[in-house]
Amino acid sequence: MNTEELLKQKVLVINKQWQGYEESQVFVALCDLCRGAATAIDTEHMKPVTWAEWLTLPVREGDRAIRTIHGAVRVPTVICKAQFARMPKKRPKWSKKAVKIRDGAVCQITGRSAPDGNVDHVTARSKGGKDEWTNTVWTAKDVNTKKGDKSLEELGWSLKRKPLAPPELPVNRLIQARHPDWLAFLPLPR
């Protein structure tokens, strides 16, 4: 992997309580370490390490490293911003997969299981409907085909459940571990 690609890879950022709350690019993380805005986490010994100390750590087998004029420097997998204490919340992004999960892969018109279904727009896109939580539901493919761009009222149909946006979640619930070192700082998957 070249240096440019490595600098764009992700590092987990943890808060004062050692909870992961965001991902940062390696380049930004190294800048934060160098200017003292963060400390690296030596995940082998589970301790925070300043930039000066980090430079003295050996590059181990399997570590990512960058070459500098002073030699190879290990790339951290986790950094800590100890001044940051809170855990922000965020709503999951809308996607077809997320609508399927929200609706349990159940057709919201028939109530039948529809694992191979698709997303239907309550107000069709051709009539100004948007790809958003409150305008989309999971439906069986045959039902979606019959509905087309008609409204539910035109067809005399109704939804089993009103489409709602999912609740906001602590951001650490939305981060997927990209490295085994991250697992200690993220909640267990449900």
SULRALIN-V474168 format. One record per backbone hydrogen bond with DSSP energy under -0.5 kcal/mol. NH is the residue of the N-H (numbers start at 1). CO is the residue of the C=O. E is the energy in kcal/mol with one decimal. If there is no record, write none. Layout:
nh;co;e
NH;CO;E
NH;CO;E
This chain:
nh;co;e
6;2;-2.2
7;3;-2.6
8;4;-0.7
8;5;-0.7
9;5;-0.6
9;6;-1.3
11;24;-2.8
12;77;-2.6
13;22;-3.0
14;12;-0.5
14;79;-2.9
15;19;-1.9
16;84;-3.1
18;15;-2.3
20;185;-2.9
21;13;-2.9
22;13;-1.3
24;11;-2.7
26;9;-2.2
27;7;-2.4
29;25;-2.6
30;26;-2.9
31;27;-1.9
32;28;-2.6
33;29;-2.4
34;30;-2.7
35;31;-2.2
36;33;-1.2
37;32;-2.1
38;32;-1.2
39;80;-2.2
40;49;-2.3
41;78;-2.4
42;40;-0.6
42;47;-2.9
43;41;-1.4
45;42;-0.9
46;42;-1.4
47;42;-1.2
49;40;-3.1
54;50;-2.8
55;51;-2.1
56;52;-0.5
56;53;-1.1
57;53;-0.6
57;54;-1.4
60;58;-0.7
63;60;-2.1
66;73;-2.4
68;71;-1.7
71;68;-1.6
73;66;-2.9
75;64;-3.1
76;74;-0.5
79;12;-2.7
80;39;-3.3
81;14;-2.6
82;80;-0.8
84;81;-1.8
85;83;-0.6
88;86;-0.6
90;169;-2.6
99;95;-2.1
100;96;-2.1
101;97;-2.1
102;98;-2.8
103;99;-2.5
104;101;-1.2
105;100;-2.3
106;103;-1.4
107;112;-3.2
108;138;-2.9
111;107;-2.1
114;105;-3.7
117;114;-2.2
118;139;-2.6
120;137;-3.1
122;120;-0.6
122;135;-2.8
124;122;-0.7
127;124;-1.6
128;125;-1.9
129;124;-2.7
132;130;-1.6
135;132;-1.6
136;132;-0.6
136;133;-0.8
137;120;-2.3
139;118;-2.9
144;140;-2.4
145;141;-2.5
146;142;-2.1
147;143;-2.4
148;144;-2.3
150;147;-2.3
155;151;-1.2
156;152;-0.9
156;153;-0.6
157;152;-2.4
160;108;-3.3
169;90;-2.6
171;88;-2.7
173;170;-2.4
174;171;-1.6
175;171;-0.5
182;179;-1.8
183;179;-0.5
183;180;-1.1
184;181;-0.6
185;182;-2.2
186;182;-0.5
186;183;-0.9
